[in-house]
Amino acid sequence: MNPIIDMLKKHNISNEQINQLFETLTQNPLAAMSSLGQLGLPQDQLQILMGQVMQNPQIMRDAVDELGLDFSKVEQAKNKLQQ
């Protein structure tokens, strides 16, 4: 299992909330960050999660793929933000 999804599940985040978080990520990465903050993860765990993403961005893509979402939408959203 993807380490991001695994960590969320260990903190009793439901499958529905996880799917919604990653669906938001595919549409608006900044909104996904806000949504992640609202899930109530302990600050130390949130920092670990962010560290994993910073060290290995591929795990985000793997999580999106594992959930059956379209990663190209994440790239499109990032490009919009950079303009």
C-alpha positions as CSV (number, residue, x, y, z in Angstrom):
1,M,0.0,0.0,0.0
2,N,1.2,3.5,-0.7
3,P,2.8,5.1,2.4
4,I,0.5,8.2,2.2
5,I,-2.7,6.2,2.0
6,D,-1.3,3.8,4.7
7,M,-0.6,6.7,7.1
8,L,-4.1,8.3,6.5
9,K,-5.8,4.9,7.2
10,K,-3.8,4.5,10.4
11,H,-5.2,7.7,11.6
12,N,-8.8,6.5,10.9
13,I,-9.3,8.6,7.8
14,S,-12.0,6.9,5.8
15,N,-11.6,5.7,2.3
16,E,-14.2,8.3,1.2
17,Q,-12.1,11.1,2.8
18,I,-9.0,9.7,1.2
19,N,-10.6,9.5,-2.2
20,Q,-12.0,13.1,-1.8
21,L,-8.6,14.4,-0.8
22,F,-6.9,12.9,-3.8
23,E,-9.8,14.0,-6.1
24,T,-9.3,17.5,-4.8
25,L,-5.5,17.1,-5.5
26,T,-6.2,16.3,-9.1
27,Q,-8.2,19.5,-9.4
28,N,-6.5,22.0,-7.1
29,P,-3.3,21.0,-5.3
30,L,-3.5,24.1,-3.0
31,A,-7.0,23.2,-1.9
32,A,-5.8,19.6,-1.3
33,M,-3.2,20.9,1.2
34,S,-5.9,22.8,3.0
35,S,-8.2,19.7,3.0
36,L,-5.3,17.6,4.4
37,G,-4.9,20.1,7.3
38,Q,-8.5,19.7,8.1
39,L,-8.3,15.9,8.5
40,G,-7.0,16.3,12.0
41,L,-3.7,14.5,11.6
42,P,-1.2,15.2,14.5
43,Q,1.3,17.9,13.5
44,D,4.3,15.5,13.8
45,Q,2.6,13.0,11.5
46,L,1.7,15.7,9.0
47,Q,5.4,16.8,8.9
48,I,6.5,13.2,8.3
49,L,4.0,12.9,5.5
50,M,5.2,16.1,3.9
51,G,8.8,15.0,4.3
52,Q,8.0,11.8,2.5
53,V,6.4,13.7,-0.4
54,M,9.4,16.1,-0.6
55,Q,11.9,13.3,-0.6
56,N,10.0,11.1,-3.0
57,P,7.4,13.0,-5.1
58,Q,6.7,9.7,-7.0
59,I,4.7,8.5,-4.0
60,M,2.0,11.1,-4.8
61,R,1.7,9.8,-8.3
62,D,1.6,6.2,-7.0
63,A,-1.2,7.1,-4.6
64,V,-3.2,8.8,-7.3
65,D,-2.7,5.7,-9.5
66,E,-3.6,3.4,-6.7
67,L,-6.9,5.2,-6.2
68,G,-7.6,5.1,-10.0
69,L,-7.4,8.8,-10.5
70,D,-5.9,10.7,-13.4
71,F,-2.4,12.1,-12.5
72,S,-2.3,14.2,-15.6
73,K,-4.9,16.4,-14.0
74,V,-2.5,17.1,-11.1
75,E,0.1,18.3,-13.6
76,Q,-2.5,20.5,-15.4
77,A,-3.5,22.1,-12.1
78,K,0.2,22.7,-11.1
79,N,0.8,24.4,-14.5
80,K,-2.2,26.6,-13.9
81,L,-0.9,27.6,-10.5
82,Q,2.5,28.5,-12.0
83,Q,1.0,30.9,-14.6
